[in-house]
Amino acid sequence: MSPSARDARLIWLLSASAVIASGLLLLILLFLAKEAWPVLSHIGAAKFLLDDGWHPTEGTFGLVPMLAASLAMSALAIVLAAPLGVASALFCRFYAPPLIGRIYRWAIILLAGIPSVVLGLWGLTVIVPLIIWLSPPGTSLLAGSLILTLMMVPTVALTTEAALAAVPQSYWSGAAALGLSREGTILGIALPATRASIFAGILLATARALGETMAVLMVSGNVVQVPKSLFDPVRTLTANIALEMAYATGDHRASLFVSGLVLTLLVLALAAAARHTGGQVVHA
């Protein structure tokens, strides 16, 4: 088989894979919309934003407290995870001795592979008791955010290190010719050149945080309320779906699919933003 024929077959396979993946995503969106439509057509979308609380069996479908909890938890987690992930990547890439760097990198990879339920169990037995010392009940927005931080740091760290590794060698040579120090090169050239890719990794980590269920369910307290402090127990959209889907019927069940549709649209928006910014190189 000639190289051109192999290339054509590879292009065909990649195109078919892309079409299948896009088709599956479209089918998921259509399924969510179909299941959510009965309640959307019956009570309208505004009720999910305007109702005071979440009591579907009594006719109130307010998603705002759970949406606020999901966004607040993810926002706090990314505020903590982004600098930790970038710092981890810089340490592995530029400062750690080779052996220590390899060990630390493998530790990050292993952290990325730990099941979320295990992290939730650890958070319930370690983080929650520590928070109780500060302010009971311990299961809270803060506990959920800390667990999400642990889950997001590997994504940020690995994408940042990959972006740093892709910086052209000419950048480093030019910095050396100008007599820049290592810190000057990192801060003035490497990080600006990779900021789009780093930002894309942060967005992907945020998407994972929004979709996390079990770990958050175990440590956040599961109280439907708009959080007013870090120590308030909260319930996220994902936790609400996991808790109530088993027994929900009628409009209650359809309203849970509305929650799933909202989450999916949020994640798609973040993925689109990551796709728009990812892979760009800002030339110094």
ChimeraX attribute file (.defattr): number of C-alpha atoms within 10 A of each C-alpha:
attribute: neighborCount
match mode: 1-to-1
recipient: residues
	/A:1	5
	/A:2	7
	/A:3	8
	/A:4	9
	/A:5	10
	/A:6	11
	/A:7	11
	/A:8	12
	/A:9	12
	/A:10	12
	/A:11	12
	/A:12	12
	/A:13	12
	/A:14	12
	/A:15	12
	/A:16	12
	/A:17	12
	/A:18	12
	/A:19	12
	/A:20	12
	/A:21	12
	/A:22	12
	/A:23	12
	/A:24	12
	/A:25	14
	/A:26	12
	/A:27	12
	/A:28	14
	/A:29	15
	/A:30	13
	/A:31	14
	/A:32	20
	/A:33	17
	/A:34	14
	/A:35	18
	/A:36	21
	/A:37	18
	/A:38	16
	/A:39	19
	/A:40	19
	/A:41	9
	/A:42	9
	/A:43	13
	/A:44	11
	/A:45	14
	/A:46	11
	/A:47	15
	/A:48	20
	/A:49	14
	/A:50	13
	/A:51	15
	/A:52	15
	/A:53	19
	/A:54	18
	/A:55	13
	/A:56	18
	/A:57	12
	/A:58	8
	/A:59	14
	/A:60	16
	/A:61	24
	/A:62	21
	/A:63	27
	/A:64	20
	/A:65	21
	/A:66	26
	/A:67	22
	/A:68	18
	/A:69	26
	/A:70	26
	/A:71	16
	/A:72	20
	/A:73	29
	/A:74	27
	/A:75	16
	/A:76	18
	/A:77	25
	/A:78	25
	/A:79	13
	/A:80	18
	/A:81	27
	/A:82	26
	/A:83	14
	/A:84	19
	/A:85	28
	/A:86	21
	/A:87	17
	/A:88	24
	/A:89	27
	/A:90	18
	/A:91	18
	/A:92	20
	/A:93	19
	/A:94	14
	/A:95	13
	/A:96	15
	/A:97	11
	/A:98	12
	/A:99	10
	/A:100	13
	/A:101	18
	/A:102	14
	/A:103	13
	/A:104	17
	/A:105	21
	/A:106	12
	/A:107	13
	/A:108	20
	/A:109	15
	/A:110	11
	/A:111	17
	/A:112	17
	/A:113	11
	/A:114	11
	/A:115	12
	/A:116	19
	/A:117	15
	/A:118	12
	/A:119	21
	/A:120	24
	/A:121	15
	/A:122	16
	/A:123	23
	/A:124	22
	/A:125	12
	/A:126	11
	/A:127	20
	/A:128	21
	/A:129	17
	/A:130	15
	/A:131	17
	/A:132	14
	/A:133	10
	/A:134	10
	/A:135	14
	/A:136	15
	/A:137	16
	/A:138	23
	/A:139	28
	/A:140	29
	/A:141	29
	/A:142	25
	/A:143	30
	/A:144	33
	/A:145	27
	/A:146	22
	/A:147	24
	/A:148	29
	/A:149	25
	/A:150	20
	/A:151	25
	/A:152	29
	/A:153	27
	/A:154	27
	/A:155	24
	/A:156	29
	/A:157	29
	/A:158	21
	/A:159	22
	/A:160	29
	/A:161	22
	/A:162	15
	/A:163	24
	/A:164	22
	/A:165	13
	/A:166	14
	/A:167	16
	/A:168	11
	/A:169	10
	/A:170	9
	/A:171	16
	/A:172	17
	/A:173	11
	/A:174	13
	/A:175	19
	/A:176	13
	/A:177	9
	/A:178	10
	/A:179	11
	/A:180	15
	/A:181	11
	/A:182	14
	/A:183	11
	/A:184	12
	/A:185	18
	/A:186	18
	/A:187	12
	/A:188	14
	/A:189	20
	/A:190	24
	/A:191	21
	/A:192	15
	/A:193	23
	/A:194	24
	/A:195	20
	/A:196	20
	/A:197	25
	/A:198	30
	/A:199	19
	/A:200	25
	/A:201	27
	/A:202	27
	/A:203	26
	/A:204	23
	/A:205	27
	/A:206	27
	/A:207	22
	/A:208	18
	/A:209	25
	/A:210	24
	/A:211	20
	/A:212	20
	/A:213	21
	/A:214	18
	/A:215	24
	/A:216	34
	/A:217	23
	/A:218	21
	/A:219	30
	/A:220	31
	/A:221	21
	/A:222	20
	/A:223	17
	/A:224	21
	/A:225	21
	/A:226	18
	/A:227	20
	/A:228	11
	/A:229	10
	/A:230	17
	/A:231	21
	/A:232	22
	/A:233	26
	/A:234	30
	/A:235	27
	/A:236	31
	/A:237	28
	/A:238	22
	/A:239	22
	/A:240	19
	/A:241	19
	/A:242	13
	/A:243	14
	/A:244	13
	/A:245	15
	/A:246	9
	/A:247	8
	/A:248	16
	/A:249	14
	/A:250	11
	/A:251	21
	/A:252	21
	/A:253	20
	/A:254	23
	/A:255	26
	/A:256	27
	/A:257	22
	/A:258	24
	/A:259	20
	/A:260	20
	/A:261	20
	/A:262	16
	/A:263	19
	/A:264	19
	/A:265	12
	/A:266	15
	/A:267	20
	/A:268	14
	/A:269	14
	/A:270	20
	/A:271	20
	/A:272	15
	/A:273	15
	/A:274	21
	/A:275	16
	/A:276	13
	/A:277	18
	/A:278	20
	/A:279	16
	/A:280	16
	/A:281	16
	/A:282	14
	/A:283	10
	/A:284	10
